[in-house]
């Protein structure tokens, strides 16, 4: 995928998802589409884990999307529409997450 094709795909992706989506029901569709259509990933099986359980302060929490490939780890915490994106999250182990 060329840079020009990727930019076009990213704009189409953003336009499609603008003002829609539910954190609970659309996380997998959203991320799968982002990874394949925008980033060109061809095989997601074994790469992406959804609702990965972690223990935080003795309580079970879940990471919405966890991607581990080679020496790179990506953690995605989604928020529903209308939620404050400036709020700091402490729900993925000892990692403070910011938007």
Residue, then its C-alpha position, 0 to 999 in steps of 0.5 A: x500500500x502506498x502512502x497515498x493509498x493509505x491516506x485515502x483509506x484512512x480518510x474513508x475509514x474516519x468518514x465511515x466511523x464519524x459519529x457512530x460506534x459502540x464500545x461494546x458492540x463495535x470494538x472488534x469490527x472497528x479495529x479489524x477494519x482499521x488494521x486491514x483497510x488502513x494499515x494493510x494487515x493481512x492476518x489478524x489471527x493470533x495478532x490481536x486479542x480482544x478483552x484481554x483480562x488483567x488484574x489491577x489493584x486486585x480487581x479483574x479489568x479488561x484491555x479492549x484491544x491488545x496487539x503483540x507483534x515481535x517486540x512491539x505491544x499496542x494497548x487500545x482502550x476505547x471510550x464510548x461516544x460522548x465520553x471525556x477523552x482527557x480523563x486519565x485511565x488506570x485500568x491496564x495494569x501498571x500502565x497509565x493510558x492517555x488519549 
